[in-house]
């Protein structure tokens, strides 16, 4: 049967992501694969893990992770504030590739290199150590939480007017599988009665 689902206007997909989050990175790579296979309008917004977990009692390793996550997220917010949402569409993949694919957690090195790749001014890196744009970061995080719930986080995906947390993936679906996962998530999330679908997580993450 011929698939006519994309003959109408392409769906608008917004991914709320934190550049430090490996699961958000995998979800974003999946959505980029969907965009390669089918017409969608894909955009990114910041949803900060540091903001979400700011006042929570966390294990020491996760507290350290969240404390360090302020920097890259602040730079993303600064890029949007000064250069518009298209800047984030360039910067986020450049950061994610270095932080997750290459495993470089030295943010003072990663951020300037990502800014250069994204064609953005090097002085945006200073935002990592400033709090003046935190209100904007809190606002974008709050927008995402209002869509899916205060107890959920990143990745949050919005397809047109349907929002959902996840999908949480341990590897990147490719080709036709990426599209099937997209349509399945979209269909399930559109059911008003749907709340949660979950199973034990496989060991390890794959960014390949």
Secondary structure, 3 states (H helix, E strand, C coil): CCCCCCCCCCEEEEEEECCCCHHHHHHHHHHHHHHHHCCEEEEEEECCHHHHCCCCCCCHHHHHHHHHHHHHHHHHHHHHHHHCHHHHHHHHHHHHHHHHHCCCCCHHHHHHHHHHHCCCCHHHHHHHHCCCCHHHHHHHHHHHHHHHCCCCCCCEEEECCEEEECCCCCCCCCHHHHHHHHHHHHHHHCCCCCCCCCCCCCCCCCCC
